[in-house]
Amino acid sequence: MIMPRYDAFVTRRIPDAALDILRQVASVRVWPDDDVPPPPAALRREAAAADALLCLLTDQVDGDLLDAAPRLAVVANMAVGYDNVDVAAATSRGVPVTNTPGVLTETTADLAFALILAAARRVAEGDALVRAGGWRSWGPMLLLGQDVHGAALGIVGMGRIGRAVAARGRGFSMRILYADEERRPGVEAELGAQYCSLQELLRRSDFVSVHVPLTAATRGLIGAAELALMKPTAILVNSARGPIVDEAALVAALRAGRPGGAALDVMEREPVGPGHPLLSAPGVLLTPHIGSASVATRTLMATMAAQNVAAVLAGARPPNLVNPEAWERRRRPGGA
């Protein structure tokens, strides 16, 4: 039996189908703790002994780690976003970075719309009330929420996921507004969406769903001034990246009664611990970053990341390359 020449480190347990792909090209080590990512020192140590790193959004890959891992031939991020990776640092060192685009669009849109529905109709509050024995009878004023059908849905960032959420909104006869860096005539024609400024969108929307990537320009995009524009009955939904919304400003705004609620799948720092201000803010629904968490989608993401690794270790350009410049100056696997 010919043993693989390369070593791969995977920062968390992933579906077996992806591990099988990796084992065809490398000896594979997997971080054993499902609940806690490798601490920085452990990640650096494991990466230093690897030719390939398959990592998650929880893993910070910066210049210091890359310097400690001169064998590293590829960083495969199991996510569509890659704000956890210093791409410029990787590129300057000739290390290809890959992601997993496309496969999680519909699943993440499902979760975003689930948050809209659950927050509007106070589903989590209802479940908690029943479990606590607080439901004594049907009441005409019990847990009154907001209608979703016919409401105005504001999409901040009309990319693939934003467009998929807007399509779901149309199924509920919602009026679609969107703010984006550019107009999208095709989306306007298909979904009847109306292009407007972020400020106008915030003033007019009953539900605001955030779908922009995290960049220097979008960090803190939704802050105190933006929240103050929202209706007192409106609900803010964020299934993109936590730092896009200023959490301190959001907590203060919710306590002041504008907007009326928030549903967040992502937070500035994850996970949130006991005593976090979001936990006591009124009208907040929280989920633990599960936007892509379906069996089928997580399997696709993992296998795509593994295929990216396998391609690089075989000397081929990976199919989902984030930094093409690195491919031009790459170091060959094993340092050749």
C-alpha positions as CSV (number, residue, x, y, z in Angstrom):
1,M,0.0,0.0,0.0
2,I,1.4,3.4,-1.0
3,M,1.1,5.9,1.8
4,P,0.1,9.5,1.1
5,R,3.1,11.9,0.9
6,Y,1.2,14.8,2.4
7,D,-0.4,15.7,5.7
8,A,-3.7,17.5,6.2
9,F,-5.1,19.0,9.3
10,V,-8.9,19.5,9.7
11,T,-9.9,21.9,12.5
12,R,-13.1,20.1,13.4
13,R,-15.0,16.9,12.6
14,I,-16.6,17.0,9.2
15,P,-18.7,14.5,7.2
16,D,-17.0,11.3,6.4
17,A,-17.5,11.8,2.6
18,A,-15.1,14.8,2.8
19,L,-12.6,12.9,5.0
20,D,-12.6,10.1,2.5
21,I,-11.5,12.5,-0.3
22,L,-8.7,13.9,1.9
23,R,-7.5,10.4,2.8
24,Q,-6.9,9.6,-0.8
25,V,-4.2,12.3,-1.0
26,A,-3.0,12.9,2.5
27,S,-2.6,11.6,6.0
28,V,-5.4,13.3,7.9
29,R,-5.5,14.7,11.4
30,V,-8.8,16.0,12.8
31,W,-9.1,18.2,15.9
32,P,-11.0,16.0,18.4
33,D,-13.2,18.5,20.1
34,D,-16.5,19.1,18.3
35,D,-17.5,22.0,20.6
36,V,-14.3,24.1,20.9
37,P,-12.0,25.1,18.0
38,P,-8.3,24.7,18.3
39,P,-6.8,27.4,20.5
40,P,-4.4,29.7,18.5
41,A,-1.3,27.9,19.8
42,A,-2.7,24.5,19.0
43,L,-3.8,25.6,15.5
44,R,-0.3,27.0,14.8
45,R,1.3,23.8,16.0
46,E,-0.9,21.6,13.9
47,A,-0.6,23.8,10.8
48,A,3.2,23.8,11.1
49,A,3.1,20.0,10.5
50,A,0.7,20.1,7.6
51,D,0.7,20.6,3.9
52,A,-3.0,21.4,3.8
53,L,-5.3,23.2,6.3
54,L,-9.1,22.7,6.1
55,C,-10.5,25.2,8.4
56,L,-13.7,27.0,9.5
57,L,-14.8,30.5,10.2
58,T,-13.8,30.0,13.8
59,D,-10.1,29.6,12.9
60,Q,-8.0,32.7,12.4
61,V,-5.4,32.2,9.7
62,D,-3.0,35.2,9.8
63,G,0.6,36.0,8.8
64,D,2.0,34.6,12.0
65,L,0.4,31.2,11.5
66,L,1.5,31.1,7.9
67,D,5.1,31.9,8.9
68,A,5.0,29.1,11.4
69,A,3.7,26.7,8.7
70,P,6.2,26.9,5.8
71,R,5.0,23.5,4.4
72,L,1.4,24.8,4.0
73,A,0.3,24.5,0.3
74,V,-3.4,25.4,0.7
75,V,-5.8,26.9,3.1
76,A,-9.3,25.5,2.4
77,N,-12.0,27.4,4.2
78,M,-15.3,25.5,4.7
79,A,-17.4,28.6,4.1
80,V,-18.4,31.0,1.4
81,G,-16.9,33.9,3.4
82,Y,-13.3,34.0,4.3
83,D,-12.9,37.0,6.6
84,N,-11.1,34.7,9.1
85,V,-8.2,34.3,6.7
86,D,-5.7,37.1,5.9
87,V,-5.9,36.5,2.2
88,A,-3.2,39.2,1.5
89,A,-0.8,37.5,3.8
90,A,-1.5,34.1,2.2
91,T,-1.1,35.6,-1.3
92,S,2.3,37.2,-0.5
93,R,3.5,33.8,0.7
94,G,2.1,32.0,-2.4
95,V,-0.5,30.0,-0.4
96,P,-3.8,29.4,-2.3
97,V,-6.9,30.1,-0.3
98,T,-10.2,28.5,-1.3
99,N,-13.8,28.7,-0.2
100,T,-17.1,26.9,-0.8
101,P,-19.4,29.3,-2.8
102,G,-22.9,28.5,-4.2
103,V,-23.8,25.4,-2.3
104,L,-25.2,27.1,0.8
105,T,-27.3,29.8,-0.8
106,E,-30.7,28.2,-0.6
107,T,-30.1,26.7,2.9
108,T,-29.0,30.0,4.3
109,A,-31.9,31.8,2.8
110,D,-34.2,29.2,4.3
111,L,-32.8,30.0,7.8
112,A,-33.0,33.8,7.2
113,F,-36.7,33.5,6.3
114,A,-37.3,31.1,9.2
115,L,-35.9,33.9,11.5
116,I,-38.3,36.4,9.9
117,L,-41.3,34.2,10.5
118,A,-40.2,33.1,14.0
119,A,-39.5,36.6,15.1
120,A,-42.6,38.1,13.6
121,R,-44.9,35.5,15.2
122,R,-42.9,35.1,18.4
123,V,-42.4,31.4,18.0
124,A,-39.6,31.0,20.5
125,E,-41.6,33.0,23.1
126,G,-44.6,30.8,22.6
127,D,-42.6,27.6,23.0
128,A,-41.0,28.9,26.2
129,L,-44.4,29.9,27.6
130,V,-45.9,26.4,27.0
131,R,-42.9,24.6,28.4
132,A,-42.9,26.8,31.5
133,G,-46.6,26.1,32.2
134,G,-47.6,29.7,31.6
135,W,-50.2,28.9,28.9
136,R,-53.5,29.0,30.8
137,S,-56.1,29.6,28.0
138,W,-56.5,30.9,24.5
139,G,-56.5,34.7,24.7
140,P,-57.2,37.3,22.1
141,M,-54.2,39.4,23.2
142,L,-51.8,36.5,23.8
143,L,-48.4,36.9,22.0
144,L,-49.6,39.2,19.3
145,G,-47.0,39.4,16.5
146,Q,-46.5,41.0,13.1
147,D,-47.9,39.8,9.8
148,V,-45.3,38.7,7.3
149,H,-47.6,38.5,4.2
150,G,-47.9,41.8,2.5
151,A,-45.2,43.4,4.6
152,A,-42.2,45.3,3.2
153,L,-39.0,43.3,3.2
154,G,-35.7,45.2,2.9
155,I,-32.7,43.3,1.6
156,V,-29.3,44.8,2.5
157,G,-27.0,43.2,-0.1
158,M,-28.7,41.6,-3.1
159,G,-26.2,38.9,-3.8
160,R,-27.0,35.2,-4.2
161,I,-28.4,34.8,-0.7
162,G,-30.2,38.1,-0.6
163,R,-31.8,37.3,-3.9
164,A,-33.0,33.9,-2.6
165,V,-34.5,35.5,0.5
166,A,-36.2,38.1,-1.7
167,A,-37.7,35.2,-3.7
168,R,-39.1,33.7,-0.6
169,G,-40.6,37.0,0.4
170,R,-42.4,37.2,-2.9
171,G,-44.0,33.9,-2.1
172,F,-45.5,35.7,0.9
173,S,-46.6,38.6,-1.3
174,M,-44.1,40.9,0.4
175,R,-43.0,44.2,-1.2
176,I,-39.2,43.9,-1.9
177,L,-36.8,46.8,-1.3
178,Y,-33.1,46.4,-1.7
179,A,-29.9,48.4,-1.1
180,D,-26.7,47.4,-2.8
181,E,-23.5,48.8,-4.3
182,E,-25.1,48.5,-7.7
183,R,-28.6,48.3,-9.3
184,R,-29.6,44.8,-10.4
185,P,-32.2,45.3,-13.2
186,G,-32.6,41.5,-13.6
187,V,-33.6,41.1,-10.0
188,E,-36.0,44.1,-10.3
189,A,-37.7,42.5,-13.3
190,E,-37.9,39.1,-11.8
191,L,-39.0,39.9,-8.3
192,G,-40.5,43.4,-8.6
193,A,-37.7,44.7,-6.3
194,Q,-37.2,48.4,-5.8
195,Y,-33.7,49.8,-5.5
196,C,-33.2,52.5,-2.9
197,S,-30.6,53.9,-0.5
198,L,-29.9,52.1,2.8
199,Q,-31.5,54.9,4.7
200,E,-34.7,54.8,2.7
201,L,-34.8,51.0,3.0
202,L,-34.5,51.2,6.8
203,R,-37.3,53.8,7.0
204,R,-39.7,51.9,4.9
205,S,-39.1,48.2,5.7
206,D,-41.1,46.1,8.2
207,F,-38.3,43.5,8.0
208,V,-34.7,44.2,7.3
209,S,-32.5,41.2,6.3
210,V,-28.7,41.7,6.1
211,H,-26.8,39.8,3.4
212,V,-23.5,41.7,2.7
213,P,-20.1,40.2,3.2
214,L,-18.0,41.4,6.1
215,T,-15.4,43.9,4.9
216,A,-13.8,47.1,6.2
217,A,-16.7,49.0,4.5
218,T,-19.5,46.9,6.0
219,R,-18.2,46.5,9.6
220,G,-20.7,48.5,11.7
221,L,-22.8,49.2,8.7
222,I,-25.9,49.0,10.9
223,G,-25.2,51.3,13.8
224,A,-27.1,53.7,16.0
225,A,-28.0,56.2,13.3
226,E,-29.3,53.4,11.0
227,L,-31.3,51.7,13.7
228,A,-32.9,55.0,14.6
229,L,-34.4,55.1,11.1
230,M,-36.3,51.8,11.5
231,K,-40.0,51.6,12.4
232,P,-40.8,50.8,16.1
233,T,-42.5,47.6,14.8
234,A,-39.7,46.6,12.4
235,I,-37.5,43.5,12.9
236,L,-33.8,43.3,12.0
237,V,-32.5,40.0,10.8
238,N,-28.8,39.2,10.4
239,S,-27.6,35.9,9.0
240,A,-24.5,37.3,7.4
241,R,-21.7,38.3,9.8
242,G,-22.1,39.6,13.3
243,P,-19.8,42.7,13.1
244,I,-21.9,44.1,10.3
245,V,-24.4,45.2,13.1
246,D,-23.1,47.3,16.0
247,E,-24.4,45.1,18.9
248,A,-24.1,47.7,21.6
249,A,-26.1,50.1,19.5
250,L,-28.7,47.4,18.7
251,V,-29.2,46.6,22.4
252,A,-29.6,50.3,23.2
253,A,-32.0,50.7,20.3
254,L,-34.1,47.7,21.3
255,R,-34.4,49.0,24.9
256,A,-35.5,52.3,23.5
257,G,-38.2,50.6,21.4
258,R,-36.8,51.1,17.9
259,P,-36.7,48.7,16.1
260,G,-39.2,46.4,17.7
261,G,-37.1,43.2,17.5
262,A,-34.1,41.4,16.1
263,A,-33.4,37.9,15.0
264,L,-29.7,37.1,14.8
265,D,-27.9,33.9,13.7
266,V,-24.5,35.6,13.9
267,M,-22.9,37.8,16.6
268,E,-19.8,40.0,16.9
269,R,-18.1,37.4,19.1
270,E,-19.2,33.8,19.0
271,P,-20.4,32.1,21.0
272,V,-22.1,34.6,23.3
273,G,-21.7,33.8,27.0
274,P,-24.0,34.1,30.0
275,G,-24.7,37.8,30.9
276,H,-24.2,39.0,27.3
277,P,-26.4,42.1,26.8
278,L,-28.2,40.5,23.9
279,L,-29.6,37.8,26.2
280,S,-31.6,40.4,28.2
281,A,-32.5,42.8,25.4
282,P,-36.2,42.9,24.5
283,G,-37.5,41.2,21.4
284,V,-34.4,39.3,20.5
285,L,-34.3,35.8,18.9
286,L,-30.9,34.1,18.8
287,T,-29.6,31.0,16.9
288,P,-26.1,29.6,17.0
289,H,-24.7,30.4,13.5
290,I,-26.7,27.6,11.8
291,G,-27.4,29.3,8.5
292,S,-25.9,26.5,6.4
293,A,-26.7,23.7,8.9
294,S,-28.5,21.1,6.9
295,V,-27.1,17.6,6.4
296,A,-27.0,18.0,2.6
297,T,-25.4,21.5,2.6
298,R,-22.8,20.9,5.2
299,T,-21.8,17.7,3.4
300,L,-21.5,19.6,0.1
301,M,-19.5,22.3,1.8
302,A,-17.1,19.8,3.4
303,T,-16.6,17.8,0.2
304,M,-16.0,21.0,-1.8
305,A,-13.3,22.1,0.7
306,A,-11.8,18.6,0.5
307,Q,-11.8,18.7,-3.3
308,N,-10.0,22.0,-3.2
309,V,-7.3,20.5,-1.0
310,A,-7.0,17.4,-3.2
311,A,-6.6,19.5,-6.3
312,V,-3.7,21.6,-4.9
313,L,-1.9,18.6,-3.5
314,A,-2.2,17.0,-7.0
315,G,-0.7,20.1,-8.6
316,A,-3.9,21.3,-10.1
317,R,-5.6,24.7,-9.8
318,P,-8.4,24.3,-7.2
319,P,-11.9,25.0,-8.5
320,N,-12.8,27.6,-5.8
321,L,-9.7,29.8,-5.7
322,V,-10.0,33.1,-3.8
323,N,-6.6,34.5,-4.6
324,P,-5.5,33.6,-8.1
325,E,-2.3,35.6,-7.7
326,A,-1.1,33.0,-5.2
327,W,-1.5,30.3,-7.7
328,E,0.9,32.0,-10.0
329,R,3.6,32.2,-7.4
330,R,2.6,29.1,-5.4
331,R,5.0,26.9,-3.6
332,R,4.6,23.3,-4.8
333,P,3.3,20.7,-2.2
334,G,6.1,19.5,-0.1
335,G,8.2,22.6,-0.7
336,A,9.4,21.4,-4.2
